[in-house]
Structure formats: structure tokens, C-alpha cells
């Protein structure tokens, strides 16, 4: 396994929501607080960014082209060709709330979340958007939702509450059924965004802990990857064969002294983990 490398020194205040677009050969990710949508092409090394009219946090590539975005105002379509954002499903997430983590899963659904932007003091909602666009709230009571993802067989939905330092495994057919999958209690920070590989292992960015952890399907720690930044925020597999693990990061909340000691905070990192990421469908819209 090759070491961690900084591939884009994007300096995102709150880098989040990496999403691989196989049609374009691009990785997209967000600076939530900066209202930016970034992109990087691994083959060419090119990087660029778009200004967004609202805060957005996560995306999924669409069958019709472009991206589906989870935003503070609801769901939107984004056209990379024109750079335009089209709010297609306006939603009131509540005063002080914004979108947060999301995942396009093997069931064809886009699972996404809302959170209180004041450190998750009030609980948010997990939404499920089915192919075609029907959206419904399905889980409540999660303060800082993260780690959304699904096992390769679709039998397990992962969801973390960073504030509670816990990752759960839910039954997607009966969301009232959940069990503790893993905890980071006793550590700094907590579990942030995740990606699932073809073997069914969960790769989780540990916010505040300078690391990415690979969890086995039974919840045990399989591997720990040391990161050069304190706040890795989310993982995503990409590249032509999904063999690159990309990791976003953030500098929000760090002191000037802390940032000086980790100058690439807020940048995009990559490593070659020796396993491919799980292939998920495009969003049908």
C-alpha cells in the first residue's frame, strides 16, 4: 500500500462530501463553509472549483448527467458544463440547519442528512431519496450524522453520530433495528465520513484523531492509516478502477498554531489501499 499524499492543496475550511464521477473521471468534493464545489481529475492532475449559491455538502452523479446535490435548501441538480445549480426539490431543514453527510448506496437510493450548524446541538434528520426523486425522512435523533454507507449485499446501513462517538449498523428494511457497530469513545473527536470497499470493509475518517480506520464487517479494527492532518473528514474510492482512496479534510476550529503545524489541513489526500471501492449506481434522474 502506497503512502498518503496530498493531491490538491485546496485549503478548504470544511472539506467534505467526496464523490467519484466515473463518466467524467473526476472526483468532486465540497468546502461547505466556503460554498465551493471542487473537482480533481487524477489522470490529468487538473483541479478547479465552482462557486455555489448555497451551502452544499454531498453529491451523487446522475444517469442524465451532472450531479445531485444535498444542500441547505433541499436537493438540487448541478451542471458542470454551465456551472449552474438548479434547486429541484426545495426543503425547509429548519432554522440553523444545513445538509451534512450523504451516500449513494447499492439500493439505488441517495441517503442524506441534516444537522444543526451550531455543533449539532439539536438533532437532525436522515432522509432517503428514491430513484426518481421521492424523498422521505426515515431516521431522527442523530446530532452530527456521518458515515452513511451500505454493505455490498444491501443488508446493512451504516450511520454514525459523531457527537456520540458511535457507528451503528441498521437493517435497511426495518430502520427501527440497529446495533452498535463500532465506537471511538475515549478518543478525541469521533467518526466522520466513510466509504465501503468490495470486501465489505468500512473505511472511516476519524475527525480529531489524525487517522483513517478500516473496520472489518464484524466491527473490529483491521487497519489504521496515519494522516498528516488532525481533521480528516470523509473517504471516497475513485480512479478508473476505484482503486484510489481519497480523503478530504478541514481546518475549521484549528488555532493558528495548530494550522502552522499541519499546513495541508483542508486539502485533498489520496492513497492506494490495495483494495477497490464498492461500485454504486448512478442516481436515476
C-alpha positions as CSV (number, residue, x, y, z in Angstrom):
1,X,0.0,0.0,0.0
2,X,1.4,3.4,-1.0
3,X,1.6,6.2,1.5
4,X,-0.7,9.1,1.9
5,X,-0.1,12.0,-0.5
6,X,-1.6,15.5,-0.8
7,X,-3.1,15.7,-4.3
8,X,-4.8,19.1,-4.1
9,X,-3.8,21.7,-1.6
10,X,-7.3,23.2,-1.7
11,X,-7.3,24.7,1.8
12,X,-10.9,24.0,2.4
13,X,-12.3,25.4,5.7
14,X,-14.7,22.4,5.9
15,X,-13.8,19.9,3.1
16,X,-16.4,17.2,2.8
17,X,-18.6,15.0,0.7
18,X,-16.1,13.5,-1.9
19,X,-18.0,11.8,-4.8
20,X,-16.5,10.0,-7.8
21,X,-18.0,10.6,-11.2
22,X,-17.0,7.7,-13.5
23,X,-18.4,9.3,-16.6
24,X,-16.1,12.3,-16.2
25,X,-13.2,10.7,-14.4
26,X,-13.5,13.4,-11.8
27,X,-13.6,13.5,-8.0
28,X,-16.0,16.2,-6.7
29,X,-15.9,17.5,-3.1
30,X,-17.2,20.5,-1.2
31,X,-15.9,23.3,1.0
32,X,-19.2,23.6,2.9
33,X,-18.4,26.8,4.7
34,X,-16.8,28.4,1.6
35,X,-19.8,27.4,-0.7
36,X,-17.4,25.8,-3.1
37,X,-17.7,22.6,-5.3
38,X,-14.2,21.4,-6.1
39,X,-13.1,18.9,-8.7
40,X,-9.9,17.0,-9.5
41,X,-9.0,14.7,-12.4
42,X,-6.5,12.1,-11.3
43,X,-5.4,11.2,-14.8
44,X,-4.5,14.8,-15.8
45,X,-3.9,16.2,-12.4
46,X,-6.2,19.1,-13.1
47,X,-8.1,20.9,-10.4
48,X,-10.9,23.5,-10.4
49,X,-13.8,24.8,-8.3
50,X,-17.2,26.3,-8.7
51,X,-18.9,28.9,-6.6
52,X,-22.3,27.7,-5.3
53,X,-25.3,29.9,-4.4
54,X,-25.9,27.9,-1.2
55,X,-24.1,25.7,1.2
56,X,-24.0,22.1,-0.2
57,X,-22.3,19.1,1.4
58,X,-22.6,16.0,-0.7
59,X,-23.4,14.7,-4.2
60,X,-24.2,11.8,-6.4
61,X,-23.6,11.5,-10.2
62,X,-26.9,11.3,-12.2
63,X,-27.9,9.0,-15.1
64,X,-28.9,12.1,-17.0
65,X,-25.5,13.7,-16.4
66,X,-24.3,16.2,-13.8
67,X,-24.8,15.8,-10.1
68,X,-27.5,15.6,-7.5
69,X,-26.6,17.9,-4.6
70,X,-27.7,17.8,-0.9
71,X,-27.9,21.5,0.1
72,X,-29.1,23.6,3.0
73,X,-32.2,24.4,0.8
74,X,-33.0,20.9,-0.3
75,X,-32.0,18.8,-3.3
76,X,-30.5,20.4,-6.4
77,X,-29.1,19.5,-9.8
78,X,-25.7,20.8,-10.8
79,X,-24.4,21.1,-14.4
80,X,-20.6,21.0,-14.5
81,X,-20.7,22.3,-18.1
82,X,-22.5,25.6,-17.3
83,X,-21.7,25.7,-13.5
84,X,-25.4,26.3,-12.8
85,X,-27.3,25.0,-9.8
86,X,-31.0,24.2,-10.2
87,X,-32.9,23.7,-6.9
88,X,-35.3,20.9,-7.9
89,X,-36.7,19.9,-4.5
90,X,-36.8,22.8,-2.1
91,X,-37.0,21.8,1.5
92,X,-37.0,23.6,4.8
93,X,-34.5,21.9,7.0
94,X,-35.1,24.2,9.9
95,X,-33.6,27.5,11.1
96,X,-29.8,27.0,11.6
97,X,-29.8,23.6,9.9
98,X,-27.9,22.5,6.8
99,X,-27.2,19.3,4.9
100,X,-24.3,17.2,6.0
101,X,-23.3,13.6,5.1
102,X,-24.7,11.5,2.3
103,X,-24.2,8.4,0.3
104,X,-25.4,6.9,-2.9
105,X,-26.0,3.2,-2.0
106,X,-26.3,-0.1,-3.7
107,X,-30.1,0.0,-3.2
108,X,-30.2,2.9,-5.7
109,X,-31.2,5.4,-3.1
110,X,-29.5,8.6,-2.0
111,X,-29.3,8.7,1.7
112,X,-28.5,12.1,3.2
113,X,-28.8,14.1,6.4
114,X,-29.4,17.4,8.0
115,X,-27.6,18.8,11.1
116,X,-27.7,21.9,13.4
117,X,-24.8,24.0,12.2
118,X,-24.1,25.1,15.8
119,X,-22.1,21.9,16.6
120,X,-25.1,19.6,16.3
121,X,-26.8,20.9,19.5
122,X,-30.2,19.9,18.1
123,X,-30.7,16.6,16.4
124,X,-31.1,16.4,12.6
125,X,-32.9,14.1,10.2
126,X,-31.8,11.3,7.9
127,X,-33.6,11.4,4.5
128,X,-33.9,8.7,1.9
129,X,-34.4,9.9,-1.7
130,X,-35.5,7.1,-4.0
131,X,-34.8,6.8,-7.7
132,X,-36.9,9.4,-9.5
133,X,-36.7,11.8,-6.5
134,X,-39.2,10.8,-3.9
135,X,-37.8,11.9,-0.5
136,X,-38.9,11.0,3.0
137,X,-37.5,11.4,6.5
138,X,-36.5,8.0,7.8
139,X,-34.4,8.4,11.0
140,X,-34.4,11.1,13.6
141,X,-32.4,11.9,16.7
142,X,-28.9,12.0,15.2
143,X,-27.0,15.1,16.2
144,X,-24.0,15.0,13.9
145,X,-24.8,12.4,11.2
146,X,-21.8,10.8,9.4
147,X,-20.5,7.6,8.0
148,X,-23.6,6.9,5.8
149,X,-22.9,3.8,3.6
150,X,-24.3,0.4,2.8
151,X,-22.8,-3.1,2.7
152,X,-22.3,-4.7,-0.7
153,X,-25.3,-7.0,-0.2
154,X,-27.5,-4.1,0.8
155,X,-28.3,-5.8,4.1
156,X,-26.7,-3.2,6.4
157,X,-26.9,0.6,6.5
158,X,-24.1,2.4,8.4
159,X,-24.7,5.6,10.2
160,X,-22.6,7.4,12.8
161,X,-23.4,10.2,15.3
162,X,-20.0,11.9,15.7
163,X,-21.2,13.6,18.9
164,X,-21.8,10.2,20.5
165,X,-18.6,8.6,19.1
166,X,-20.6,5.7,17.7
167,X,-21.2,4.0,14.4
168,X,-24.4,1.9,14.1
169,X,-25.4,-0.8,11.7
170,X,-29.1,-0.6,10.7
171,X,-31.4,-3.0,9.0
172,X,-32.4,-1.0,5.8
173,X,-35.7,-2.9,5.7
174,X,-36.6,-2.1,9.3
175,X,-34.8,1.0,10.5
176,X,-36.1,0.5,14.0
177,X,-33.5,-2.2,14.3
178,X,-29.9,-1.1,14.9
179,X,-26.9,-2.3,16.8
180,X,-23.6,-0.7,17.7
181,X,-21.0,-1.4,15.0
182,X,-18.0,0.4,16.4
183,X,-17.2,3.2,18.9
184,X,-14.4,5.7,19.3
185,X,-15.3,6.6,22.9
186,X,-12.3,7.7,24.9
187,X,-10.6,9.2,21.8
188,X,-10.5,12.8,20.6
189,X,-13.1,13.8,18.0
190,X,-15.2,11.0,16.5
191,X,-16.2,9.0,13.4
192,X,-16.7,11.2,10.3
193,X,-17.4,10.2,6.7
194,X,-16.9,6.7,5.3
195,X,-16.6,4.6,2.2
196,X,-17.2,0.8,1.7
197,X,-14.9,-1.4,-0.3
198,X,-15.7,-4.5,-2.4
199,X,-14.9,-6.8,0.5
200,X,-17.5,-5.0,2.7
201,X,-15.0,-3.2,5.0
202,X,-15.8,0.3,6.1
203,X,-13.1,3.0,5.7
204,X,-13.8,5.8,8.2
205,X,-12.2,9.2,8.6
206,X,-11.6,9.9,12.3
207,X,-12.1,13.6,12.9
208,X,-9.7,14.9,15.5
209,X,-7.6,11.8,15.5
210,X,-5.1,12.1,12.6
211,X,-6.2,8.8,11.1
212,X,-8.4,6.8,8.8
213,X,-9.6,3.4,10.1
214,X,-10.6,0.3,8.1
215,X,-13.3,-1.6,10.0
216,X,-14.0,-5.3,9.3
217,X,-17.7,-6.3,8.8
218,X,-17.7,-7.5,12.4
219,X,-16.7,-4.0,13.6
220,X,-13.1,-4.9,14.6
221,X,-10.3,-2.6,13.5
222,X,-8.5,-4.1,10.5
223,X,-6.1,-1.3,9.6
224,X,-5.2,2.2,10.8
225,X,-3.8,4.8,8.3
226,X,-2.0,7.7,9.8
227,X,-2.9,11.1,8.3
228,X,-0.8,14.3,8.2
229,X,-3.8,16.3,9.3
230,X,-5.8,16.3,12.5
231,X,-9.2,16.6,10.9
232,X,-9.7,14.1,8.0
233,X,-13.4,14.3,7.2
234,X,-14.6,11.8,4.6
235,X,-13.4,8.9,2.4
236,X,-14.3,8.0,-1.2
237,X,-12.9,5.5,-3.6
238,X,-12.2,6.7,-7.1
239,X,-10.0,6.4,-10.1
240,X,-10.7,4.4,-13.3
241,X,-11.0,1.1,-11.3
242,X,-11.9,2.7,-7.9
243,X,-8.5,1.7,-6.5
244,X,-7.6,5.1,-5.1
245,X,-8.9,6.1,-1.6
246,X,-9.4,9.9,-1.5
247,X,-9.7,11.7,1.9
248,X,-11.0,15.2,2.4
249,X,-10.0,17.3,5.4
250,X,-10.8,20.6,7.2
251,X,-9.1,23.4,9.1
252,X,-12.2,24.8,10.8
253,X,-11.7,25.2,14.5
254,X,-7.9,24.9,14.5
255,X,-5.8,27.5,16.1
256,X,-3.2,29.4,14.1
257,X,-0.5,27.4,15.8
258,X,-2.2,24.1,15.0
259,X,-2.6,25.0,11.4
260,X,1.1,26.0,11.2
261,X,2.0,22.5,12.3
262,X,-0.2,20.9,9.7
263,X,0.0,23.2,6.7
264,X,-2.1,20.9,4.4
265,X,-5.1,21.0,6.6
266,X,-8.2,21.4,4.4
267,X,-6.5,19.6,1.5
268,X,-7.4,16.5,-0.5
269,X,-5.3,13.4,0.1
270,X,-5.0,10.1,-1.7
271,X,-3.6,6.7,-1.0
272,X,-3.6,3.3,-2.7
273,X,-5.1,0.9,-0.2
274,X,-4.7,-2.3,-2.2
275,X,-8.5,-2.9,-2.5
276,X,-11.1,-1.4,-4.8
277,X,-14.1,0.6,-3.7
278,X,-17.7,-0.7,-3.9
279,X,-19.3,0.3,-7.2
280,X,-22.6,2.1,-6.6
281,X,-25.3,3.0,-9.2
282,X,-25.8,6.5,-10.7
283,X,-28.8,8.3,-9.3
284,X,-31.7,7.7,-11.6
285,X,-32.8,11.2,-12.5
